[in-house]
Each structure stands twice: as structure tokens, then as C-alpha cells.
């Protein structure tokens, strides 16, 4: 038994033998994804723009490749894989239900999983080689990828992770886009003027100003003192 464990450690690395956060990370992903879908429904957006992790967004594997390639090229140097080519995207075997990031540097994607979230999740595994599979470094990488390439708010993802006890390395996240006050306000709809000021830590005048672009675009309207989806 000791010889077998030693061989496994030499093949995959000691850190990859543990996966203490797997269940809670999956639960965190489901929570974040469902929240974005709900917010999209409330604001009248098409669900195809939400990049949820449990439904197909791309029709073909080639579309998955086309999405992954520029992402990998822009991210690999950040995580120590500057000379590593993008993972190959391959067809799943018969009966395969789970998306997989293989040690052969391949991503195997069943039809349901052909969306940005899952592709970024599996790509994060290939950028996290040698560390705990769903450990803090992996979660940090995933938060960074989702923020830079799927329109998620890193602060919101981190807040949900904190609430659910998911550990992440802030250093692994990297530089992320900062959402505007209007974008942050839109995610809170429907919400009263004073509640929005409290949540966003701004004045009611700033809430009024942030609401103007949403109203002009037809995304929101005032109903008494509450901003609601249009």
C-alpha cells in the first residue's frame, strides 16, 4: 500500500491527493449561478447571457475551442504556464455525465456543460496543476477567470464564498474589471432608494445618478421610491 501511495504521489503530486473543498465549491458555484439567473430574469435579460453552469451555451465543440483559446492565451502566463498550449477539447465517451479536465491536458465536455462557466472551471484545473483540485488556489483562479471572461463581479463571488466557507487565495484572482455603480445597482433590483444607498455605501443622490443610465436604456424605472426592472 505504501508503494502504491508513493507512486501516486510521484505521478500527481501530494497536494492533488487531497480535495477537501470539492462539495462546498460545487455548492458555491450552484448558488452563484442561480443568483445570476434570477437577477437576469428580474432585469429582463435573456438567460443565454447569464453563462449559468448547468445549461448549454455553445452548440459545438469548435465553439468551445474558439472561446477557450484566447482565454487560455491571455491567462496562462499569469499562472505559470506561459509555454503551455491550450487544452484540447474532446468528445465525451458514451454515458459520460461529468465535465472532465484530464491529466492528458484535455477537456471532455458533455453537451450540457458546453458553457462559459464549466469551460472556465475545467480550464482552471489545468492552470492549477500540482495543487489541491478544488483548493484555495483553484477557487482564486476560477474567480479571476469568471470575472475577466464571463462578466461576474469578483467581489460578489468572494462574498458568497465567505458566506459558504469556501477558501480562496486572493493573490490567485489577479486584476479584475471593476463594475460601475450602475451595474452594481442593477444587480440589486428591485430595491428602494435608501436600501440601495445602504447596500452600495453611497448617498441617495449617487443612487439617483446611477439609476439614470438604466432608465435611459429601458432596464429600470422608478415606482415611487423603489427602482424596479422595466
Buried (B, 14 or more C-beta within 10 A) or exposed (E): EEEEEEEEEEEBEEBBEEBEBBEBBEBBBEBBBBBBBEBBEBBEBEEEEBBBBBBBBBEEBEEBBEBBBEBBEEBBEBBEBEEBEBBBBBEBEEEEEEBBBBEEEBBBBBEBBBBBBBBBBBBBBBBBBEBBBBBBBBBBBBBBBBBBBBBBBBBBBBEBBEEEEBBBBEEBBBEBEEBEBBBBBBBBBBBBBEBBBEBBEBEBEBBBBBBEBBBEEEBBEEEEEBBBBE
